[in-house]
Amino acid sequence: MMELFAKGHMTYCTEFRLYNFKPESTPLLAFVDASLTNNPTLQTIGFARDRLNEDMCAAIMQRLYYNPALTCLDINGNPITISAFQKDIVK
């Protein structure tokens, strides 16, 4: 996947979703850093039902926070509680 983004094969991609997959933490964060963080065209990124814990979801959100084109980050269906993220939203 990283190679597809690196070689420009996903240049006009506005949506990327990886659902029902249990990725390893380190490679997933490397992929997010290398391919998704500064991607100028992705408007929607989805990691729903990937069995990501609260720490992984928070790490992904921190990395994607400054992506100017991103309008939707879909992490629903993961074993997280909304209260963990409401504290950050209220601030």
Secondary structure, 3 states (H helix, E strand, C coil): CHHHHHCCCCCCCCEEECCCCCCCHHHHHHHHHHHHCCCCCCCEEECCCCCCCHHHHHHHHHHHCCCCCCCEEECCCCCCCHHHHHHHHHC
